[in-house]
């Protein structure tokens, strides 16, 4: 009996050890969406705009391909980007499974900025919002594959958010003029 209880408790712990991957979804549109407004006291709209441009140039390998429009006067930047999506074959070897595309929008005001990551989709023949990776009722739902995809999306966007916040909240270090 004790062996059975130990087995049962180990079984229940192992099923909870791998947490379900989730991703934020807009209640209205039911599509994946990441957005946040951050206060940066003592900064101007122009300073924040310039920091965002510097961050884009550093974060993305092809920043001119990412930026779709920018307007320093209105304090807005709109970009479209993508990242590689990996799958795993039956042997656990990672394989290329396509691209995840998204739109990133920045808005700036004195003392604060907002970023919004929307239209997050797996690039397919037709639009495939990544929120579908959480829809267990879908006939094509593949838990192992989709959980791995969500894990990658979460890792990518958490890294993006961390680097973005650091770049926009921390004032740039001014280099001394040595001549």
Secondary structure, DSSP 8 states (H G I E B T S, - for coil): -HHHHHHHHHHHHHHHHS------B-TTT-SB-EEEEEE-TT--HHHHHHHHHHHHHHH-TTHHHHEEEEETTTTEEEEEEEEEEEEE-TTS-EEEEEEEEEEEEEEEETTEEEEEEEEEEE--SS--BGGGGG-TTSTT--HHHHHHHHHHHHHHHHHHHHHHHHHHHS---------
